[in-house]
Amino acid sequence: MKLILRFVSDDSGATAIEYVLIGAFASILIIGGLTSMGTKVSENYINKILPAFD
């Protein structure tokens, strides 16, 4: 019974899980931002820069 109570009350792994969740959320935001920015750069290149070389 002591082992179960000690396991339930132990929160040393909680910090690692929190860091993983923060890292996952940050990477999702970064990937989304870069994808959006890449699309806009590509549209600008196709619509504004390429016609100048025709």
C-alpha positions in Angstrom: 0.0 0.0 0.0 2.9 2.4 0.8 4.3 1.8 -2.7 1.1 2.8 -4.4 0.7 5.9 -2.2 4.3 6.9 -2.9 3.8 6.4 -6.7 0.6 8.5 -6.8 2.1 11.3 -4.8 5.4 11.4 -6.7 5.3 14.3 -9.2 8.9 14.3 -10.3 7.9 13.2 -13.9 5.3 15.9 -14.2 7.9 18.6 -15.0 9.3 16.5 -17.9 5.8 16.0 -19.3 5.1 19.7 -19.0 8.3 20.6 -20.9 7.3 18.1 -23.6 3.9 19.7 -24.0 5.4 23.2 -24.2 7.9 22.0 -26.8 5.1 20.3 -28.9 2.9 23.4 -28.7 5.8 25.7 -29.7 6.8 23.4 -32.6 3.2 23.4 -33.9 3.1 27.2 -33.8 6.5 27.5 -35.6 5.6 25.0 -38.3 2.3 26.8 -38.9 3.9 30.2 -39.1 6.6 29.0 -41.5 4.1 27.3 -43.7 2.0 30.4 -43.9 4.9 32.6 -44.5 6.3 30.2 -47.2 3.0 30.3 -49.0 2.9 34.1 -49.1 6.5 34.3 -50.3 5.8 31.8 -53.0 2.7 33.7 -54.1 4.7 37.0 -54.2 7.4 35.3 -56.3 5.0 33.9 -58.8 2.8 37.0 -59.1 5.3 39.9 -58.8 8.8 38.7 -59.6 8.3 36.2 -62.4 6.3 38.5 -64.7 9.1 41.1 -64.6 11.3 38.6 -66.5 8.8 38.0 -69.3 
